[in-house]
Amino acid sequence: MTFAEGTVDTAVGSRRYRLVWPPEFPLRPPVTWELSADGADVIDHRAHGYTFRDLSLCLFAHDPRQGWRPEYTAGEALDRLVAYLEQEAHGEFPRIEDIPLTTDFIRVSVPLSIAAALRQGGGWGILTVRGRKDGRLLRVMSVDGTSPSPIITRPLEADLEAPWVAALGLDHPRQGLWCRINKTVEQVPSSRHRLEGWIRQQLPNEHARQLFMAQALILLVLNDGLRFVLIKAGTTPDTNPEERLIYVEPFEENLEERIFRRVDDRLGGVGGLQRAQVAIVGVGSLGSSVAVVLAKAGVSKFVLLDPELLDPENVARHVGGVDEICLPKVEVVSRAIHRINPAAEVVQVQAALSLDPVGWGKDPTQHLIEVTRHPLGIIVCATATTEAESVVNHLCVIHACPGIFTAVLGRAEHGRVFRVLPGVTPCYQCVLNAQYAEPGRFPRFDRVDMGVPAYQQQGLPGLGMDVEQVALITARMTLQTLGERSEGELDYPKAHGDHLIWSNHGGWAVDGPLQTRVELIPRDRACPVCGIGNELPLSLEEEKELAALQVDRLKRS
């Protein structure tokens, strides 16, 4: 192992050192010791801390400003050694046990209303929190004693809705105390007996002081911030007065509003997404991923339609896990959505899409009809079966509701995503007609009279990552369509095409791998679903007669 010994000049005299280069150098800094003048002994600096077990000195803290960098040389280690020895000689280094410990491994969430009240008034009071089982997440639920008026004694509450409490795992209620201290964050004490001194100065009431020192959770309201103090359970100032305190800098936040903060900053009018209602027909590998991506974008109202259960072979490509095998896919996807947004409204329809009028009250189609009537409704069809896609197409055209059709092709080497905007773009039947006219151009969609519908083989092979690519394109087109329907409220780029073909290796629709091509397909005037036919313009007499009929209808209404 390479090492070097020598002397350095400092403001407090010449000092001897030893540097040893570890095998990981330059990823790790040289190991540094101070030696006696004759080099025979290692100087022990443990009284001042910053010392490892082998008595080498910790000269590079674990933070971006003070840490070691691979581009540093041994000269940087010697400069740090000189600075350390000079500060130590002048008493500028605090003892390690006098430095308060702060942890980032616990998140304490203080609602904005409570944080504001704590700063405004009161001297001390009781606080209640709810915590997760592992202790890593705490959320303040209420505080009392914040009112400057002795008449108002009701606690200030900031309840969290039950779905959020359940989703966050806040199953463990706890109680603590808060106290206003005329100190700054930099002055917080490291030991328990010093904290007790602070509280004794602040609280003249002996009963209040005893209450505080018996708590495992204390919130300090300081001049320039809040700090939570965590004290080991079962200890008291008498049994362990030198106990090191652990501080947590709380987050002043409305936790549930932070979930989509970065999305809000990007999309601007995300309120439109929260009002939108998205139906997804088929929540298998492709549809389930589309649902999760849309939920992360801020969509909060879903109708999920799928008759199947989650099978073992689905797990490698589905949002569900092995613990959800044999559960309905609609339930699995609903769980995934609620893990992102516990307040989301999800309608689960475990049924196949059908237009059978028998038992219409239970027909799953009625849920899609409700979506088509929604001002910001949209249907995503991810079943890749001609029968279901035809039903969705008819519903979209009849009710003037946009629809997104998505499918992976072959072994998921290709994907196809297109939208139907009734009266504007070709409908699904127009695409079928175009395929029938040019079969080689569209290897995906089969007419009903051409045999078994595509994508109905059992256990269709393909990688989840390729399915995810198509799901992302689908979700993007869905957001773009919703943005266009909300009349510019959603700040998101418009779609660059209505019919997209994607390939992960090229050779069919595109020149190379991971490319997307815009396919231009005209509307079929003779389409039995959306066609406008060869209508002749009305004559002048016919227009007058039609206008008269409309006026007469208005009078009668």
Buried (B, 14 or more C-beta within 10 A) or exposed (E): EEEEEEEBEBEEEEBBBBBBBEEEBBEEBBBBBBBEEEEEEBBEBEEBBBBEEEBBBBBBEEEEEEEBEEEBEBEBBBEBBBBBBBEBBEEEBEEBEEEBEEEEEBBBBBBEEBBEBBBEEBBBBBBBBBBBEEEEBBBBBBBBBBBEEEEEEEBBEBEBEEBBBEBBBBEEEBEBBBBBBEBEBEEBBBBBBBBBEBBBEBBEEEEBBEBBBEBBBBBBBBEEBBBBBBBEEEEEBEEBEEBBBBBBBBBBBBBBEEBBEEEBEEBBBBBBBBBBBBBBBBBBBBBBBBBBBBBBBBBBBBBBBBBBBBBEEBBEBBBBEEEBBEEBBBBBBBBBBBEBBBEBEBBBBBBBBBEEEEEEEEBBBEBBBBBBEBEBBBBBBBBBBBBBBBBBBBBBBEBEBBBBBBBBBBEBBBBBBBBBBBEEBBBBBBBBBBBBEEEEEBBBBBEEEBEEBBBEEEEBEBBBEBBBBBBBBBBBBBBBBBBBBBEEBBEBEEBEBBBBBBBBEBEEBBEEEEBBBEBEBEBBEEBEBBBEEEEEEEEEEEEEEEEEEEEEEEEEE
